[in-house]
Amino acid sequence: MMKKVSVLIIAFLFAGIAQAQTQKEEVDMIQSLFGMQKKEWVAQYIELNDSQKSDFWNLYDEYEAKRKELGQKKFSLLLNYVNDYGEIKAADADRFMKEALSLRKNSEKLTYSYYKKIKKKTDPVVAMQFYQIETYISNLVRSELLEELFVTKQ
């Protein structure tokens, strides 16, 4: 799993070389590929009975669409950071951090709101599993991105 995430993250970082229109298309493609792989991981981890499957996957697909919107914003912010690395001024750093923290907070709120929706439609165990796998994948991606940034900039 880790190698697949690393490959996708490296692709994210190098997508910044292209023009704005192409960047969006590349990010959409990468998100689509990652989304398919991610859905497989979620399907393997979450234990659903037959009566829960439809409700869970409908909510999950809804969640993923909203998560991808936030992902686009995070990626755009990351590209700005990478492009300005070494030339960041205090005001830019503060603006960057405010936006990064806001996006992280919004991601947490989104995951928690879907935890509650999934718990209501399925049960608390399924909701807990959803929250655990989402947190794990999110932290894995975040860790890989940070590692790649530090390695790239050294």
N, C-alpha and C positions, 0 to 999 in steps of 0.2 A: 504494500500500500504506500509506503513512504517513497519509493522510487517513482511511482506514478505521480504522486503529488509534486515531487521535485521537478520532474519533467514539465509538468503543467506550469509551475511557478516560474521556471526559467523561460518558458515560452511567454508568460505574462511580462516579464522584465524586458525581453527583447522585442516585444510588440511595440514598445515605445519608440523604436527607431522609425516606424512608418508614419505617414501623415494622419491627421485627425480622423478623416473618414475611414481610412483603412484600419486605424486603431480600433474603432468601434466594431467594425466587422470582425477583426481578429479576436477581440475580447469576447464578442458574441459567440464565435466559433469555439474558443477555449472554454467559455462557460458552458456551452452546450455539451462538449466532450466531457468536461469535468462533472457536469450535472448527471450525465448518464452513468459514469463510474460511481459517483457519490450515491446515486439511487440504488445501485447494486449493493454497496456497503450497508446502506440503511436497511435494505430488504434482508440482508444476511443477519443483521444485528437485532432488529426488532421482531419480537415474537407476537404475531397476530393470529387470532383465530379467524375462521371464515366470516363471521358476522362483523368483524372489525375492519377487514381489508378495504372495503369500498370507502368507508368514512375516513380512514387513516390516509389512504393514498390521495383522495380528493383534497384533504387539508394539506397534505405534504406538498402536492403540486402547487397549490395556492401559496403556501409558505415559500417555496423555491422561487416562484416568480417575483415575490417581494424581496427576497434575499438577493436575487440577481440584480435588482435595481440598486440596492445598497452596494453591491459588489462593484457595479459600474462606477459609482461615486468614489469608492475606496481606491479603485484602480486608477482613476483619473488623478486623485490626490497623490497616490504613490508615484505616478509618472512625473508629476510636478516636482515632487521631492527629489527623485532620482536626477531629473534634468537640472535642478538647481543646486545639487549637492556640492558643497565646498564654497558656495557663493551665497548662502542663506544669511540674510540679515535678521536682526532681532525681531523686528515687526513681522517678517515673513515666517519666522520660526513660531512665533506666538499664534499667528493666524493658522498655520498648518496644524499645530497641536490642538487648537480649539476645534477645528474641523474634524481632525482625526478622532478626538475624544467624543465628539458629538456623534460621529458615524458609529463608533464602537458602542456607545450607549444605545443608539437606535437599533443596532443589530441585537443587542441583549434584550431590549424591549420586544422586538419582533419574535425572537425565539421563545421568550417567556409567554407572550400572548398566544403563540401556537401550542405551547405546552398546555396552557389552560384549555384551549379549544379541543385539543386531542384528548385530554383527560375527560372532558365532558362527553365527547362522542364515542370514546372507546373505554379506557379505564386508566387509573393512575400508574399502573406498571408500564403500559405502552407509552404513556406520556413521559415517564421518567426515562425510558430507554431512548425515546426521541431526543430529549434534552441532553442526555449523556453523549449520544453519538454526534449530535450537532456541535456540542461544546468541544468534543475531542477533535473533530475534523476542523473546526474553526481554529482551535489552538495549534493544530498541526500545520495548517496553511500559514497562519501568522508566524509561527516559529521558522518555517522554511523560508518565508519571504524575508524575515529579518536576517537570517543566516546568509541568504543569497546577497542581500544588500551589503552586509559587512564584508563578505568575501570579495564581492565585485569592487568595492571601494578601497580595498587595501592594496 
